[in-house]
Structure formats: structure tokens, C-alpha cells
């Protein structure tokens, strides 16, 4: 007991309580942060129920999953978290780990598709590295505990009701931005929850309309005053009319009784195509998908729109993932955009620009190769600048080159 009191006193008096992360609010120390469960559950349900969410999320997740990562050399003068946790891990197989098989049970497309879905639906993704393989931790079972000196003290994984604690250096944390929480990101779909709720209500109302054989409510109308027994008999007969179960036997209405529909809506009135498309466009906008990708026009338009989709949505999301991996492993990484069909024209333009710079004597061949992530050429001339023929005389020796003399003619 005495030792415990001493440790508490020494911590309060001599301990270093300086935060390494100014972004961390004092009031959040020691708290466990998780995704908004209400939003997460609703968005996971939306992914399973709504075509626009499923199609949009899968479009982005599949796009990032097919983009290879170019892995180069270690970043100098930097000690990554993986080196602190696994000092003997050299990272020689990192390219295989990220581009072929992250673990014995999954290929890289399956892993990165799961990462993309987690980021779209929850704004967060968590990867566990055991020193040899990468595994995805489902976000709904993960909590982030705020630290005192560091931003994160631990990652808590609770798959079966039992808390499993991971050190921050064991987990690769990927998150979207959040206006209020530095520990947990916000899903881009959170801003579209209102639109998703309206879509759900529209679909439910339309479904009930057809389920009840286009009769939402009826009233019995009679010019005469009916007795109580007659009213009860008519109610019993009407209660047997159940179009949703197929029990639709004929009903005899006598006593000058007519059946009127409370609702004056027709099938045409319930055609929500225009309104539904507008709401789906709002959901696609929240995800960062141009509407013309979902509803394409001309081939020229779809090519430009696809390029915009990659530049504005897919590449920034993939760069967020690559940046987290680069920080964790301490290795120079870059997205291999040359492997993306939609961006090949940009790569061609970049190559032509580099060719011009090399031929103009501004870059060497090897410097240009490094720009496009190619290895250096072993030839000696690859590190020399090309001197253009039209300025050779003036650039090297004004007495040599240039216009031929009369004696040379």
C-alpha cells in the first residue's frame, strides 16, 4: 500500500505530463473512443439494403483494391513503429505483403477491399501486423484509448466480449478527418443519413401501396342511415379482404353502400424515379462519386469523369492508406498510377514532359527514371546531361561548334 502511494505521489510530482500531441484535448485522456454505433449500424444496414450505397461503396473499394503499391527503399533517418516493435523485421518481403498476399488466408484485393468498405462506412480502418503478416480488424469491435503523453495509449479489440489490448505500435490506424475527435474518423456517408432515411420511407410507402393492392385505406359511404348490426356485418366482411395474403374473395355491398378509397393517389403519383434519383445523387456526392459514372453519357464524358473520379476520390483515399503504411514501416511507397487504365493518358503526358526535360539538358536520364519510379540505369551516360546540338557550341566552347566556318564547307 505504501509503495502504491509513493508511486502515485512520484507520478504527480515528478512525472512528465507534457503531451507530445497538442491536438489531444486534456479532457479526453484515458477515455475509450469508438465509432458512432448508431451511424455505423445504420450505414452497414444501408450497405446491405440500398443499391446506391452498395454500388458506390463497392465502386470505391474495388478501385483502391486494384491499385498496386510501388515499394522502394527505407526512408533514411527515421525509426518507424514496426522497427520499435519488431527490431529484426527487415521488410524485404514488404512488396509481396502489400501487393500479393498480406496473410496466409487472403490476397491483397480482399484485404484492401475490406479496408475501403470500413473507411467508407465508418471513417476508420485498423490493421494488425504480427511481425510477418497483415490482418484487418473489423472496426465495429475496435476502441481507441486516449493516451497521456502519446495520442493513443492502446487499441482495444473486443470480438467476442473479451477485451484484447494492443500497443499502438502493433496497429496501423487509418482514419478520415473528424471535426471534433482526433482519435476516430467520421464516415463521408454520415452527411447523407437524412437522404437515406427519405429513400427508405419512399420505398416503404410504395411497397405498402402495392402490398395492399393499391388500396391504402377505404371508407364505406351510404346515402341511408345504417343500423348497428348492418355496420358490424359490413366490417366483418371487409376484414376478410386481405390482398397481401391472397384472401380476396368478393364482398357484397348492399343497402346502397359504396366503397371509396381514402387516398386519391394513382400508380403514376407513386412513381418516385425523379425524386429517388436526386436522393441517390446526394448519396453518391457524399461518397465522392460523380453522377455520370453511375448514369454515364457519351464515351468522351465518361472518360473525363472517370479520370476526375480517380483524381478527386480514389487516389486521395488510397494515398491516405499508403501514408499510414509508409509511416508504420518506414519505407518509401507510392501508388502505381501507371497501372490504372483511366490514368494512362496522364502517365503518357508525364513521360513526354520528362523526355523534353532530358533532351533539353535539364534532367539526366536517371533523374527522369526516378520521377516515374524506375530504377537507375547502370550505363555511365545515364547520369550525364544531354547537351542539345543546337546550343553545343555556345554552351561548351564558343570557339567550337555553332555555324560551320567557310573552310569546313
Order of alpha helices (4+ residues) and beta strands (2+ residues): alpha-beta-alpha-alpha-beta-alpha-alpha-alpha-beta-beta-beta-beta-beta-beta-alpha-beta-alpha-beta-alpha-alpha-alpha-alpha-beta-alpha-alpha-alpha
